[in-house]
Amino acid sequence: MSRTRKHPKRRKPFNPVKTFFKVMLSIVMVFVVLAGGACFAYHKVTGEWPFGGDTIAKDADETSMLDALLGRNMKLNVAVFGVDADGTRTDVAFVVHYDSSQESLSLLSIPRDTRVDVCPDVEQLLGKRYGVMKFNAVHAVGGKEYGPQAAVLQLEDMLGIKIDHYVKVDFNALVEIVDAVGGVEVDVPQDMKWDMSDTGDIKIDLKKGLQTLDGNKALQLVRFRKGYANGDVGRIQVQQLFLKALATKVLSTESIVKNLGDYIKVMYKYVDTDVSLSDALKYANYITKIDMSKMTMETLPGVGQYISGVSYFIHDPAETTEVVDRLFYNVAPVGKTDGDSSNSKDLTIEVSNGGTVAGLAARFTELLKNEGYTVTEPTNYTGEKLGYTRILVKNEGVGQDLVSYFKDARVEVLPNAVGSADIRIVLGTNEQ
């Protein structure tokens, strides 16, 4: 995968093959690997390919297929879009990076309200000038025909990377896959109530607490977007926790064997992708090189802001470059090392409840653990209560990657206040 920084090379028009990859969002997190594995397993059992034809696509790249069979290193970027019934509005968007040499998956979530200047490649594709809009609108103006391609071009421009494939998933896929695996256990962080049925959308009514969600309730969880203290970032954090729990359950060997028929049915009905069958079979050779424990999830860095009465998420270009370097190229920012603010996951973190909500420290402890951080048992803070959350560190330049997880957080260098951990997070009263 070649590295592109500011102006990615003009992509050739997509030439989607017959739709075959119909696996919902969590399966997509190991992208086409599982789809190829399902196809291959189906072929072994029945002697036929599930999507017609009796051979691998004629355009198969024999060299890359050989590389896969020999287990040579591969890097791959896949854009994933979760869409509603009309197939145009993207409620969920993220980019998955797979590195076979690291046996790792990295996921970067893109807030739907991210403010973007529509890039020249998108305007050329659609034959119209647009100016500024929210990221999810880029997919919408492209429509069913060009939506994924337009969104991919915009992501390449914003992130400075080459995206190899896209996957567009209808939310109904999520309902059927969750039901197929018997539900997914999730700790719902707050009561969620929102009636959108008058507009033809869903009615959301979830209670706070640990519970097993069926397909319908899982859809309510990922679609809910009101009431989060930290706005769209909070919503993304909940989605990421759910997707990781679902992926872990769906991708067990027992689950794949037991539910293969359901997965293939979902393939036919709910997903559009530009991945060919030959590509899927090639990627299937990397199934054993995926370690879900090494999966990391981050959100595009930035802040929420109203501009001319419109709510946007304003991403930070400099911090975005650092995140992209770390997740997609495994490169630490200039002047920083593994132990600094670029990555606190090698450090020990204690979360202490200095707020007013019981169980808040336990909830944030679980959140950070699921994000890949090393967190000790939660504690209660007996000192002065402040509104903002304090991220207490021993050395300058540590802990900045933790700020985005909180509504109002500040990093403070106070070695004597940290205690036995490397970082101590004292939750403020503004956290809910």
Salt bridges, closest charged atoms under 4 A:
ASP67 OD1 - ARG72 NH1 2.53
ASP84 OD2 - ARG89 NE 2.45
ASP86 OD2 - ARG89 NE 3.91
ASP91 OD1 - ARG112 NE 3.24
ASP91 OD2 - ARG223 NE 2.63
ASP91 OD2 - ARG225 NH1 3.42
ASP91 OD2 - ARG235 NH2 3.21
ASP99 OD2 - LYS75 NZ 3.99
ASP113 OD1 - ARG112 NH1 3.54
ASP113 OD1 - LYS134 NZ 3.51
GLU156 OE2 - ARG11 NH1 3.21
ASP164 OD1 - LYS162 NZ 3.97
GLU176 OE2 - LYS269 NZ 2.91
ASP201 OD2 - ARG223 NH2 3.09
ASP205 OD2 - LYS193 NZ 3.34
ASP232 OD1 - ARG235 NH1 3.80
ASP274 OD1 - HIS165 ND1 3.52
ASP279 OD1 - LYS282 NZ 3.50
GLU298 OE1 - ARG326 NH2 2.63
GLU322 OE1 - LYS336 NZ 3.39
ASP325 OD1 - ARG3 NH2 2.74
ASP325 OD1 - ARG5 NH2 2.53
GLU350 OE2 - ARG424 NE 3.56
